[in-house]
Amino acid sequence: MLLYYITDRTQFPGDENARQRALLAKIAEATRCSVDLIQLREKDLPTRELEALARMALRVVRENSLLETENREPATRLLINSRSDVAIACGADGVHLRSNDISPSEVRRIWAQAGHSARALVSVSCHSAADVARAASEGADFAVFAPVFEKKDVPQANPAGLDGLREACRQKVPVLALGGITRKNARACLDAGAAGIAAIRLFQENDIAEVVRHLRG
């Protein structure tokens, strides 16, 4: 099961400095627990501040990664939401694209032009099976399909449900389920064909070690 922590520092209490400290601590916790992917999704930050936070987040990931892949890369990979320029500048592992963003192939072209030897890891937000099929055709590494379940704070969103997730998972790219995911319904997402789950609150509001043990146990 792939686990994808999506950040939102605005959910933490305190001023901006306190929120960033709390966020970096949570990123460290996620890394130590071998969460596979972390998306820095702080869309409200100006470019310079986002880049500074991304550099700190990447350093935290590298310093706290307890496992390495066969290629001796950190087991936890850091992606930046939408901003290929920031991802390249800070040395992140890749980019998460919005559904209306540039294509994964364009990201990789930009990545190559910047002189990066490593291949960019690219995920794409999808809201339908057609979106997932397009992401697959454009070379995405995986799709993040949402919302699967109803979210209390976004009642107007139209959840796809497990049937919608099941249809999305028939496409030729790994699909991660997002939206209203809990420890109770995560298994149903896997049974529907998801390669893993993505979440904000599930990780930020709980002890990540406990969440990981429950989900992977």
N, C-alpha and C positions, 0 to 999 in steps of 0.2 A: 504494500500500500504506500503510495506516494503521499507525503504530507506537505502542504503548502501554506505557510503562515503569511497572511497579508497584513501589513502594519497599518495602524491608525493611531498616531500619538495623541490626537485630540480626545481620545477616550480616557486618557490618564488625567488625574487631577493636578492642579498647580499651575505655575506660570510656564512659559515656553521652555526655559532651562530645565525645570523639573520634569516636564513631559518628555523632553528628549532623553534625559537620563533614564527615566523609566522605560522608554522605548528601547534604548540600547541594552539595558539590563534584560529585557524580555527577549531581544534578539540573541543575546549571549545564552540565555536559558534554552531557547529553541535550538541553538546550534549544539549545545552540550547534549541535548536529548536526541540529536541526529534527525531533526526535521530536515527533509530533503531540500526544500526550497523556501526562500523568504523573498517576498516582494516588498520593496520599499515604496509605499503608496501614499506619499505625503504631498498630494497634488496642490495644496494651497501655498507651498513654500516657493519663494522666488528662487531663480536658478542658482544663484551663488550659495544661498543657504541650503538648498537641496543637495548641491554637490558636496558641501562641507559635511552634512549629515550622512550622505552616502559614503564618504570616505571613512567616517568614524564607524559606520555600520559594517563596512567591509573589513576593517581592521578587527572589529569585535568577532566577526565570523571566522576570520583566519586564526585568531588567537584562541578561540574556544572550540574549534573543530577537533573532536577526539578521534575521528575516523578518517581514513583517506581512501579514495577510489583506487582502482588498479593503475590509473595514470598518475597517482600520487597527487591528485587534486583534492581539496577539501570536500568532504561528503555533503556539506551544506552549500548550496549555491545561492548567490544573491542576485536578484533581478531588480531593475528599476522600472517603475511604472511609466511607460510611454516614451520617456526621454532617452533616446539613444545617445545624444550628445553627453548627457550627464553620466550614463553608464560607461561610455568610452573614457571620459575624463577621469573617473574615479577607479577604473579597472574592474568594474562589476562583471559578473558572468554572463549577463544577458539582459533582455528587455521583455516586459509584459506589455502587449499591445491592446489598445481599446478595439472594440469591434469595427470602428470606422477609421482606424489608424492606417499607417502605411503597411505594406505587406512584409511578411517575414523575409522574403527574398531581398527586399529593399534594405532591411536592417542589416542583413549579412553583407550586402554590397558596401554599405556605409562602414561596417565593421572592418572589412578587408581594406578599404581605402585608408582607414586610420592606422593601418599597419599592425593590426592585432593578429597574432599567430593562432590563437585559440578561436574556435568556432563559436559564434554567439548562440546562446540558448534563448529560444524565443517561444513565449506562450501568448495565446490570443484569447480575449474575452469573446464568448459566443452565447447567443440566446436562442438558437434554434439549430436543428439538425443541418439545415442548409449552411448556417454560419460555420459549423464544425467541418462540413465537407469542403467549404472554401478554404478554411485554415489549413486543412490537410493538403489540398491541392497547391497551396502557396508555400508549403514546406515548413509549417509550424512544428515545433517539437511536441507540443501538447496544447490542448484546448481547455479552457476553464469555462464550464457550462453553468449558467445561472439565470434566474434563481430556481433552484430545485424545489425548495419548500417555502412556505409563506414566512416572511420576516415581520416581526411585530412592529419594528420601527419604520417599515416601508410597506404599509398595508395595500397601497395602490399597485404594487408590483404583481404581475401575473405569474405565479409559479408554474413551472413546467411539469412538476410532479415526477414520479418515478417512471411513468410511461414516456414522458418527454426525454428524460435522461437516458432511458433504454434505447430510444431511437437515435439519440445523438451518439451513443457509444457504438453504434454499428458502423460509424465512419472509420476511415483508415488513419486514425491518429489517436493517441491516448487522450482520455477525457477525465478531467478532475471535476468533481461536483462541488458547487458553491451555492450558498444561500440557505440560511436556516439549518445548517448542518449541526447536529449534536452528537454526543456519544451514543445516544439511543438510536438515531436513524442512520448513522454512518454505514453500518453493515448492510442496510438495505440498498444504499448507493452502490456498494461494491457488488452486491448480488445483481444489480441492474446493469453491470458492466463497467462501472467507473474504475479507472486505474488508481484513484486515490481521492482525497478530499482537500478542499481549500477553505480557509475560514479566517475571520478576524477575531471575533469574540471568543470562539472556542479555545483559542490559544491565549489571547490577551487576558481573559477573565478567569483563567484556571491555572492550576499547577500543570505545566506542560509535560513533565515527566509522567504524571498520573494519566493525562490524556493520551500520551503516546503508548503507555503500557496497556491501556484499555483498548485503543484502536488496533494496535498490532498484536495484542494478545489473543 
